[in-house]
Amino acid sequence: MKRKRVLITGAAGFLGSHLADRFIKEGYHVIAMDNLITGDLRNIEHLFKLEQFEFYHHDVSKFIHISGDLHFILHFASPASPIDYLKIPIQTLKVGSLGTHNCLGLAKAKNARILVASTSEVYGDPLVHPQTEEYWGNVNPVGPRGVYDEAKRFQEAMTMAYHTFHQVDTRIVRIFNTYGPRMRLNDGRALPAFIGQALRGEDLTVFGDGSQTRSFCYVDDLIEGIYRLLLSDYHFPVNIGNPDEISLLDFAKEILELTGNKVKIIFKPLPVDDPKQREPDISKAKQILGWEPKVNRKEGLKITYNYFKSLPEEEWRKQPKEFVSSK
């Protein structure tokens, strides 16, 4: 039987590479696409030897051509860390707008089902807690995070327009904080920043008073939720994340306990528009997909820490330019 073909954009990134692994495991032919502006070929190099895997070095903000049949598209191309989208704001906006437009046009031309990766950042600094899919958000479009937040909000609007006007078969996943192997250690987000600081024997940096909350989902759980959503019949946005909420101060303490470090926790001013609370309401995912996270944080953090620790020492010795967010 001929394999179904799936295009994964952003395939050399953290989530894209795990998706590539999952679809290979499920028997698909995977076409991976990435311009490597933030992705890393090392995340997918183990797949290059496979007959059912191919890689295109391409920027999805430019026209996309794929020969032959295409059954599914997963659009995961986008800078996702604050350090990246503050450094490359125009590219972030373009991949969310032009890139999404090109992927949706390809889905229409190929009669393929497309799933786009949105984010909990569409809720901004939320005034509703926990966040349901019906909440419209509290986003500053001209703040430093606006390039990412509004790119994703536009992406959702464009996806729904293609669904209603062109009858393209679409799915939208709103991804909450996710962690696991292949995260970039120095990408400016709280979890890799804490672990990187602990590995280097530095004090852990907490912004504000550390009372702001996050909900961390292990990557295997997230990938399972995305896979189920793609194969479902539901085309409105669905939150996928772990509702086990924790303050960043308590989270920093968990990292210290995990690593056995005796360093201090230091406090710095809260960045502009940094969300105070972040927790998904996953009622829809439970009801529609029969999905909820299985991996507890203690277990997931141990795997993630061991992954970072296994990297060459020069990797985690690198100082990030700036730790810019408690995302």
PyMOL commands that set and color helices and strands:
alter all, ss='L'
color gray80, all
select helices_A, chain A and resi 14-25+41-43+45-47+82-87+89-110+120-123+146-166+190-200+219-230+248-259+283-289+297-310+313-317
alter helices_A, ss='H'
color red, helices_A
select strands_A, chain A and resi 5-9+29-34+53-57+72-75+113-119+170-175+178-179+204-207+213-215+217-218+237-240+245-247+265-268
alter strands_A, ss='S'
color yellow, strands_A
deselect
rebuild
show_as cartoon
